[in-house]
Amino acid sequence: MSYLLRTLTKKEDVDSIIRDTIDKLLVLRFGRSSDSVCLQLDDILSKSEQDVSKFASIALVDVDSEEIQVYVKYFDITLIPSTVFFFNAHHMKMDSGEN
């Protein structure tokens, strides 16, 4: 668990941060605090937060929270951790170039 990054466990909190983050990139890390890979990513995100704070906000989303399952299903979160990006409340889909 990160003490620097906000952790979201309720659907209303995720809704709110997506809606209220305007003119900044929003980075949501979907994962769990018990996962070692998530903890490594959280450490990188925590160290980066201050450097990117003028143009990005970062939050962690607990995939084990029952209320969050609607987002896990909607964004088809199958790999842990997964990172989802938003700008002005719009989900940014990335094309990796693979077919």
VMD Tcl script that draws the C-alpha trace (Angstrom):
set ca {
  {0.00 0.00 0.00}
  {1.28 3.44 -0.88}
  {1.19 6.12 1.75}
  {1.71 8.84 -0.85}
  {-0.84 7.87 -3.48}
  {-4.58 7.94 -2.91}
  {-6.20 4.51 -2.90}
  {-9.76 4.25 -4.21}
  {-12.03 1.46 -3.00}
  {-15.49 2.86 -3.83}
  {-17.16 3.34 -7.19}
  {-18.22 6.87 -6.23}
  {-14.58 7.79 -5.52}
  {-13.49 6.54 -8.95}
  {-16.42 8.34 -10.59}
  {-15.51 11.53 -8.77}
  {-11.80 11.53 -9.59}
  {-12.52 10.81 -13.27}
  {-15.12 13.57 -13.44}
  {-13.14 16.14 -11.42}
  {-9.68 15.74 -12.99}
  {-9.79 18.40 -15.69}
  {-6.91 19.56 -17.91}
  {-4.65 16.86 -16.48}
  {-3.91 13.29 -17.37}
  {-5.42 10.89 -14.84}
  {-3.51 7.67 -14.25}
  {-5.40 4.91 -12.44}
  {-3.43 1.84 -11.39}
  {-5.78 -1.12 -10.96}
  {-4.26 -3.74 -8.68}
  {-3.87 -4.93 -5.12}
  {-1.56 -3.93 -2.31}
  {-0.64 -7.57 -1.64}
  {0.86 -8.06 -5.12}
  {4.65 -7.57 -5.36}
  {4.49 -6.29 -8.96}
  {1.83 -3.75 -7.94}
  {4.07 -2.61 -5.08}
  {6.97 -2.12 -7.51}
  {4.78 -0.07 -9.85}
  {3.36 1.89 -6.90}
  {6.89 2.77 -5.84}
  {7.68 4.10 -9.33}
  {4.39 6.02 -9.48}
  {4.97 7.49 -6.01}
  {8.45 8.65 -6.95}
  {7.11 10.17 -10.18}
  {4.06 11.89 -8.71}
  {5.74 15.16 -7.78}
  {7.52 15.41 -11.15}
  {4.29 14.97 -13.11}
  {1.94 16.81 -10.73}
  {1.53 19.82 -13.04}
  {0.08 17.70 -15.84}
  {-1.01 14.40 -14.27}
  {-2.77 12.94 -11.23}
  {-2.17 9.39 -10.07}
  {-4.40 7.16 -7.96}
  {-4.53 3.49 -7.06}
  {-7.68 1.41 -7.48}
  {-8.18 -1.69 -5.33}
  {-9.44 -4.44 -7.65}
  {-10.50 -6.57 -4.68}
  {-13.10 -4.01 -3.61}
  {-16.60 -5.23 -4.45}
  {-17.70 -1.75 -5.55}
  {-14.85 -1.52 -8.05}
  {-15.89 -4.66 -9.95}
  {-18.02 -2.59 -12.33}
  {-14.82 -0.86 -13.53}
  {-12.82 -4.10 -13.59}
  {-15.44 -5.53 -15.95}
  {-15.93 -2.36 -17.99}
  {-12.21 -1.89 -18.68}
  {-11.67 -5.67 -19.02}
  {-8.97 -5.70 -16.34}
  {-7.46 -9.16 -16.63}
  {-3.80 -8.41 -15.88}
  {-2.66 -7.14 -12.49}
  {-1.49 -4.44 -12.34}
  {-3.27 -2.60 -15.14}
  {-3.02 1.11 -15.83}
  {-5.90 3.11 -17.29}
  {-5.51 6.68 -18.53}
  {-8.10 9.48 -18.77}
  {-8.05 13.04 -20.01}
  {-10.95 15.41 -19.30}
  {-13.07 12.45 -18.14}
  {-12.44 10.50 -21.36}
  {-10.82 7.08 -21.30}
  {-7.70 7.09 -23.45}
  {-7.26 3.89 -25.40}
  {-3.74 3.10 -26.46}
  {-2.78 1.18 -29.58}
  {0.32 -0.88 -29.02}
  {0.64 -1.50 -32.75}
  {0.02 -5.21 -32.38}
  {-2.71 -6.92 -34.39}
}
mol new
graphics top color blue
foreach p $ca { graphics top sphere $p radius 0.5 }
foreach p [lrange $ca 0 end-1] q [lrange $ca 1 end] { graphics top cylinder $p $q radius 0.2 }
display resetview
